[in-house]
Amino acid sequence: MNGKLWVAVGGVAVTMLCSALPVMAEEADKPTAGLDVGAFSKYVWRGLELSKDSIVVQPSATIGYKGASVNVWGNLDTDNEAYDGAKYNETDLTLSYATTFGPVKVGGGYIYYGLDGLTDSQEVYGSVGLNTLLNPTITVYREIAHTPAWYINVGVSHSQELVKDITLDAAASVGYYHSDDSGFAEAGDPSEKYRQLHNGLVSLGMTIPFGGYFTVKPVVSYSFPLSDKAEEYIESVSLSDESSFFFGGLTLSMAF
């Protein structure tokens, strides 16, 4: 190409980019909303089994704007032994903010855990991740209510497109607990604060979009302890007195 043609092409490209920028900014400035309903064979949280021999239904609603978001999440145990039937036993509120700096993702927020029959809990957290191979992320949580403790989670994940926006999704993570309070102690030894490499989690799922606004996500997961002390603690807290759990489920999502 001669010089004049390069200038002409460059001018057209700049004009198109300048015309597109307001549209892109307008789209970025729009608030977002999402609704999820998940059904799972077991409720496992940080390696702890919080349901037994029952399906759990977990609805969630999120509103976001410019990186800030508000989420409300709940858990319905369809066959809770303590109540001899279905029981809605948890409602969580999360306030968060996330942004990116090149390949680096940073975020943070506050979580309020509303627990039926237990003392409510509160946490603040921060996370750093990389938009690169395996998307490594580290998230640090700090309990600020009745049992002060740190929980550190390191995870990796990868999604591979199979066909026409359908992806195969794999993830793995490890967690470490560091308690500052004697109320969070090792199983069988209340004098020792719980400070252990705690739990591992691996999962494999799919993301299947349809209808423009909807997504179905089937997943199977395996949770397991990472130390002998963690195994003892998880067994003492989990409803089935076990420490390793295989579970799965399906989430239907709508985003707009």
Salt bridges, closest charged atoms under 4 A:
ASP29 OD1 - LYS66 NZ 3.92
GLU49 OE2 - LYS42 NZ 2.83
ASP116 OD1 - LYS87 NZ 3.86
GLU123 OE2 - ARG46 NH1 2.84
ASP180 OD2 - ARG142 NH1 2.55
ASP180 OD1 - HIS178 NE2 3.96
GLU186 OE1 - LYS229 NZ 3.50
